[in-house]
Amino acid sequence: MMEHQIYTLQNGIRVIHRQDKSPVGYCGLIINAGSRDEKDSEHGMAHFIEHVIFKGTKKRRAYHVLSRLDDVGGELNAYTTKEETCIYASFLKQDYERAIELIHDITFNSTFPPKELAKEKEVIVDEINSYKDSPAEFIFDEFEEMLFKGDPMGRNILGTEQKLKTFDVPMIRQFMKANYNTDQMVFCSVGNVSFKKVVKWAEKYFSDVEESIRTFDRPVVGQYIPESQTIERDTHQCHVMIGNVAYDFKHDRRLHLHLLNNLLGGPGMNSRLNMALREKNGIAYNVESSYAPYYGTGVFNIYFGTDEENLMRSFGIIDRELKLLRDKSLGTLQLHKAARQLKGQITISSDNRENLMLSMGKSFLLYDQIDDLDVIYNKIDSIKAAELQEVANDILNPNRLSYLIYK
């Protein structure tokens, strides 16, 4: 496998490619614009645009957009987060140019037919209602609304039915003009074609996009005040969120917190919370923790579900695990095992070519560089137990934790 190669178009769009021997190619356009960038009147707009760019362009109807890659066995997809929008595709390597042209077409030539907009609003209303039917998912949105009260950072990505009804073509174009800046776009690619060809296609399809340089910074989030809420819901079990604001994406200890989070409640079945709540005591089926860094802030949270009769016992067990991380430094063997586990998870994830393509693009978008695995390994291995303990005392400080409970 070759190392990644980079190129920047004259309009500021960055291109990154890694050549790979797989017969399947992956590419995508990642845009540094998400729900956090919406005005109050635009709540849900970033996600709405992600849906409606598939509904027709200057030269294709909706059916032809969807069929363009489906007809050759490929897939076209998109997602929206609080800070980014991504349109991406997977396909056989002989269809590389077809995929790149299609991504360009739907991103920059969509016509947003009014009838299609009306239909997609109904689809998104169903999506919103389906989340409300799933307390294990909906509680994450409500928890972040609590952490970032009154700030765009705290708003859910899907928006509301009331705001959706007001969206029209001029509002869509206004949002895209303000936020789809060319210097905030990365076209990323992993596949068995030369970098020279990728650059040629990028020049062919993206060089005509009008240059748009971002002139604003995202506003700083308001002051965080810890809070606890209990909400009565008709659910079989209690759903609980515990968390704190955390380090942003440029903080020099964000990797420390990733390691700490992985040890506490990451995807491994041997995470401390999973072992304590599920394996040893059998009082929770789902328990996890997560850390998401953003621009100027971040979120750390713990989620678990349990029967009401085991709620207070669960809190006691979690409190003990958090206190242990705050009060007791990891031993040499514990630290080595934790580091090795995280390195293994990162390596396995990067072996998925689609994951690799998306992570390359996001890293290049945020940092204008990509660390190879050896560099990441060295950074993880350099983390000291005392530093992890300091992070635990900072982020897991009991006086800084917020709680949200569905009962």
FENHULIN-V160123 format. One record per run of one state. SS is the DSSP state (helix for helix, strand for strand, loop for the rest). FROM is the first residue (numbers start at 1). LEN is the number of residues. If there is no record, write none. Layout:
SS&FROM&LEN ; SS&FROM&LEN
This chain:
loop&1&4 ; strand&5&4 ; loop&9&5 ; strand&14&6 ; loop&20&4 ; strand&24&8 ; loop&32&3 ; helix&35&3 ; loop&38&2 ; helix&40&3 ; loop&43&2 ; helix&45&8 ; loop&53&3 ; strand&56&2 ; loop&58&3 ; strand&61&1 ; helix&62&9 ; loop&71&4 ; strand&75&6 ; loop&81&4 ; strand&85&8 ; helix&93&16 ; loop&109&1 ; strand&110&1 ; loop&111&3 ; helix&114&19 ; loop&133&2 ; helix&135&13 ; loop&148&4 ; helix&152&3 ; loop&155&6 ; helix&161&6 ; loop&167&2 ; helix&169&11 ; loop&180&2 ; helix&182&3 ; strand&185&7 ; loop&192&3 ; helix&195&12 ; loop&207&21 ; strand&228&4 ; loop&232&6 ; strand&238&8 ; loop&246&8 ; helix&254&12 ; loop&266&6 ; helix&272&8 ; loop&280&7 ; strand&287&7 ; loop&294&4 ; strand&298&9 ; loop&307&1 ; helix&308&20 ; loop&328&4 ; helix&332&19 ; loop&351&2 ; helix&353&15 ; loop&368&5 ; helix&373&9 ; loop&382&3 ; helix&385&11 ; loop&396&2 ; helix&398&3 ; loop&401&1 ; strand&402&5 ; loop&407&1
